[in-house]
């Protein structure tokens, strides 16, 4: 009985904390709708806007100042990389979490350079996305382990190149 009371107390505390405010940006309406439905099953998450392009994402971020913008890389007009860069310039308090079908190393490195806080593939399970949203909201960075390995190899190669050029 005491355990139930403790759980109710903890749950009650969660309800008083402000929800994590999210902007979804993807050019596929079905992806946005599915992601919204998944996120809105969580009591501590609120989707405040949806965008179908990078331009719409930037405008929504500037006007609503969400906690997190979940952005796809490939969108018409301004893509995810440029949208991330613009959002981080205009809304430094908004964390950007990339949710994409592309795992190409150049995209990953460009997004890290642009200020993205995390990068997930659309093949992740819903629970992984929710965990990532909460981690990014706490100020943590999120990369799937094999993406982190790719990034580290790429950064290591950059360091090796710099070391070789300074030795000459």
C-alpha positions in Angstrom: 0.0 0.0 0.0 2.8 2.4 0.8 4.4 1.8 -2.6 1.1 2.7 -4.4 1.0 6.0 -2.4 4.6 6.7 -3.3 3.9 6.1 -7.0 0.9 8.4 -6.9 2.9 11.1 -5.1 5.7 10.8 -7.7 3.2 10.9 -10.6 1.5 13.9 -9.0 4.9 15.7 -9.0 5.4 15.0 -12.7 2.0 16.7 -13.5 3.2 20.0 -11.9 6.4 20.1 -13.9 6.1 22.0 -17.2 5.7 19.8 -20.3 8.6 19.5 -22.7 7.4 21.7 -25.6 8.2 20.2 -29.0 8.2 21.4 -32.6 8.0 18.6 -35.3 9.5 19.3 -38.7 9.2 16.7 -41.4 7.9 17.0 -45.0 5.9 13.8 -44.7 2.5 14.4 -43.0 2.2 10.7 -42.0 5.5 10.8 -40.2 4.6 14.0 -38.3 1.2 12.6 -37.4 2.6 9.3 -36.1 5.4 11.1 -34.2 2.9 13.5 -32.6 0.6 10.6 -31.5 3.5 8.8 -30.0 4.8 11.8 -28.1 1.4 12.9 -26.9 0.9 9.6 -25.1 3.4 11.0 -22.6 2.1 13.3 -19.9 5.4 15.3 -19.8 5.5 16.1 -23.6 3.5 18.6 -25.6 3.7 19.1 -29.4 3.3 22.8 -29.9 3.7 23.0 -33.7 4.3 21.0 -36.9 6.2 22.2 -39.9 6.5 20.7 -43.4 9.7 22.6 -44.4 12.8 24.1 -43.0 11.4 27.6 -43.4 8.2 26.7 -41.5 10.4 25.1 -38.8 12.5 28.2 -38.4 9.4 30.5 -38.3 7.7 28.2 -35.7 10.8 28.0 -33.5 11.2 31.8 -33.6 7.6 32.5 -32.6 7.0 29.6 -30.1 10.5 29.0 -28.6 10.0 25.3 -28.1 12.3 23.3 -25.8 13.1 20.8 -28.6 12.8 20.9 -32.4 12.6 17.4 -33.9 13.8 17.9 -37.5 14.2 15.7 -40.6 17.3 16.3 -42.8 15.6 16.1 -46.2 12.9 18.6 -46.6 11.9 20.9 -49.5 13.5 24.3 -49.5 15.7 24.8 -46.5 16.8 21.3 -45.3 17.4 20.1 -41.8 21.0 21.2 -41.7 20.4 24.8 -42.5 17.2 24.8 -40.4 19.2 23.5 -37.4 21.9 26.2 -37.9 19.2 29.0 -38.1 17.2 27.7 -35.1 20.4 27.6 -33.0 21.3 31.2 -34.0 17.8 32.6 -33.4 16.7 30.3 -30.6 19.8 29.1 -28.7 17.6 27.7 -25.9 15.9 25.3 -28.4 17.6 21.9 -28.6 17.5 20.3 -32.0 17.0 16.5 -32.3 17.4 15.1 -35.8 15.1 12.2 -36.8 16.1 11.0 -40.2 16.3 8.1 -42.6 19.8 9.1 -43.6 22.8 8.0 -41.7 25.5 9.4 -44.0 28.6 10.5 -42.2 28.7 13.9 -43.9 25.2 14.7 -42.7 26.0 13.6 -39.2 29.1 15.8 -39.0 27.3 18.8 -40.6 24.5 18.5 -38.1 26.9 18.3 -35.2 28.7 21.3 -36.5 25.3 23.1 -36.9 24.5 22.6 -33.2 22.2 19.5 -33.2 21.9 18.0 -29.7 21.1 14.5 -31.1 20.7 12.4 -34.1 18.3 9.3 -34.4 17.3 7.2 -37.3 13.7 6.8 -38.1 14.1 3.1 -37.6 14.2 3.7 -33.8 11.4 2.4 -31.6 9.0 4.9 -30.1 10.4 4.3 -26.6 13.9 5.2 -27.8 12.6 8.5 -29.2 10.8 9.4 -26.0 14.0 8.6 -23.9 16.0 10.8 -26.4 13.5 13.7 -26.0 13.8 13.5 -22.2 17.6 13.3 -22.4 17.9 16.3 -24.7 15.5 18.2 -22.5 18.0 17.6 -19.6 20.8 19.0 -21.7 22.3 15.7 -22.8 23.5 14.8 -26.3 22.0 11.7 -27.9 23.5 9.6 -30.6 22.8 5.9 -31.3 26.0 4.0 -30.4 27.0 3.1 -34.0 26.4 6.8 -35.1 28.6 7.9 -32.2 31.3 5.5 -33.4 31.1 6.9 -36.9 31.4 10.5 -35.5 34.3 9.6 -33.3 36.1 7.9 -36.3 35.5 11.0 -38.4 36.7 13.4 -35.7 39.8 11.2 -35.1 40.6 11.3 -38.8 40.3 15.1 -38.6 42.7 15.2 -35.7 45.2 13.0 -37.5 45.0 15.3 -40.6 45.7 18.3 -38.4 48.6 16.6 -36.7 50.2 15.6 -40.0 49.9 19.1 -41.4 51.5 20.7 -38.4 54.4 18.3 -38.4 55.5 19.4 -41.9 
